[in-house]
């Protein structure tokens, strides 16, 4: 009995996997895939890098000034959410719904937007260096002042190094 208890304690202490239920607060490296969250949450300044947020619903959620580097947000529903000044460096947003989403002044360097719906999204003054928009719907999206240098555009062509506010090929 005592030996079994010691083994269980050791397993608990040395288990480095991070698991969370859908009701837990977001943290670094957690898997929230397939969770459904309530609308209009305030997750501003959340620290959730290296996390899996794929196939989830975060409608009208405030992610302003959040750190979400290297996270997976693919195939999720983030319609009308806000990522003002958020850091999504090298995040995967492929196939997601980001319609009417605010990415103003966000770090979107090397973000994968392939096949995403970005209708009426706002990218004003954001850094989209080497981002990938292949096959995305950017109808009425705003790129005013955005850094689009080396970005892969919706048609698969690369924007030149003088692409600020618009993709120059």
Secondary structure by P-SEA (a helix, b strand, c coil): caaaaaaaaaaaaaccbbbbccccccccccccccccccccccccccccccccccccccccccccccccccccccccccccccccccccccccccccccccccccccccccccccccccccccccccccccccccccccccccccccccccccccccccccccccccccc
